[in-house]
Each structure stands twice: as C-alpha cells, then as structure tokens.
Amino acid sequence: MSESWQVVFRAENMVEAALVKSRLEDAGISVMERGEAMSAAFGFTIGPLAAVDLLVPSSQFQIALEIVSEPEGEPGSPHEME
C-alpha cells in the first residue's frame, strides 16, 4: 500500500514554491507540487490561480511543518550552514 501525502505548505506562486521546496529537499524530505501546471500554462503569477501546494509523505509531515514554520536563516533551518 502506498503512503498518503499531505499538504504542508501553500505557496503564493511558483517562485515561493521553489524556495520552500528546496528547503524541504535539503532536509531530505520528498516533495510533490500540485497546481504548478495551472500557473505555468496560463502564466498566472499572482492570485489564487497562481498558488502551488507542496505535499509531503505523511510520515515526514511533522518535520516538514517545522521546517516551513521557522523563518529562513533561523537556528536549525537547512540554510543555516550557507
């Protein structure tokens, strides 16, 4: 049986989605995007049609939520070492 996925973050646009996805992947978390095709196909860059949901496996949801909840550059964030 395959694992279920949960939305951990709703990005306002593809740029924000790419940044948050990178933070999650840097922490070793698998990420799927949902909604990016709509904004790419029609060129939406603002508003609800530009939104992109980031989904993670349920088993990684808690740690992913902690990562997206802390400001970038704060102690413990994936980019702290850069």
N, C-alpha and C positions, 0 to 999 in steps of 0.2 A: 504494500500500500504506500502511495507517495505521500510525502509530508505536505501539510497545508501551508499556505503563505498568508501573511498578514500585512496590511498597510501600516508602515511605521512612520511615513512622512508624506505630506502632500506639498510638492514644490509649486511655486507660483508660475514657473516657466522652465524651459529645458536647461538653461544655464544653471539655475539654482539646483535643479535635479542632478546635473552632472557633478556639481561641487559636493553635494551631500552623498551621492552615490560613491564618489571617490573616497570620502572619509570612511564610509562603511566598508568598502572593499579593502582599504588599507588596514582595517582591523580584522580582516579575514572573514567578513560576513558576505554571504551570497545575496545579490540584489537583482530584482526584476523591476522593470519600468512598465507602467500602464498609463496610457494616454498620450505618450510622446508622438505616436503616429498622427494623431489629430492635429497637434500644433505644427508638426513638420509638414504635413500635407497641405494645410491651409495657410500656413505662415502666421499663425496666432502667436503673439509674443506677450500679450497681457490679457487679463480677464480669465474667467473660469474655463474657457475652452483651451487656454494655454497651460493649464495645470497638468502636472505629471505626478502620479502616485508611485512611491517607491515601496516595494513589497520585499519582505524578508521571510525566510522559513520560520515557522512558529517556534522552533527550538532556539532560534537566535534573536527572537523578538525583544526580550528584556534588555540584553546588552546593546542591541541596535537602538532601542529607545533611549538608553542612557547616552549613547554617542550623539544622537541627533538633538538631545535636550541640552547638552552642555555647549557653551559658546566655543567657537573655534579658537584654538590657542590657549585654552584654559588647561590646567594640570589634568593629565590623563587623556587628553584628546590625541588622536592619531597624528596630528601635525605638530605636536609639542617639540619633537626632536629636529624639526627642519630648521 
